[in-house]
Amino acid sequence: KGEIRNCYELALSRNPDLYGKLSIQWDIEERGRVSNVIIVGNSLGNKSVADCLVQHLKTWRFPDPPPDQVGRVTYPFVFASQ
């Protein structure tokens, strides 16, 4: 959660009106590794936040999917300043 917040807050410091949704899709492979990360929607309109999130997401680990299967996740990250 902290990595996600840091990506957004860095961009927010340059653009205080920044808000929106960033939808990311990724696969979870053997040993919970993340692969095939793609942006499927970006109403946030900020490439630096998207790139930052993708880079962090690639380092995350998840529970293993069932044997010989790949888990596909699509998740909407919603950003708004407080």
Long-range contacts (C-beta under 8 A, 24 or more apart in sequence): 3-53, 3-56, 4-53, 4-56, 4-77, 6-52, 7-48, 7-49, 7-52, 7-53, 7-56, 8-49, 8-79, 10-48, 10-52, 11-46, 11-48, 11-49, 12-81, 15-46, 16-81, 18-44, 18-46, 18-49, 18-79, 18-81, 19-44, 19-79, 19-80, 19-81, 20-44, 20-45, 20-46, 20-78, 20-79, 21-76, 21-77, 21-78, 21-79, 22-49, 22-50, 22-53, 22-76, 22-77, 22-79, 23-74, 23-75, 23-76, 23-77, 24-50, 24-53, 24-54, 24-57, 24-74, 24-75, 24-77, 25-72, 25-73, 25-74, 25-75, 26-57, 26-72, 26-73, 27-70, 27-71, 27-72, 27-73, 28-62, 28-63, 28-64, 28-65, 28-70, 28-71, 28-72, 28-73, 29-65, 29-70, 30-64, 30-65, 31-61, 31-64, 32-61, 32-62, 32-63, 32-64, 33-61, 34-58, 34-59, 34-60, 34-61, 34-62, 40-74, 41-76, 44-79, 49-79, 53-77
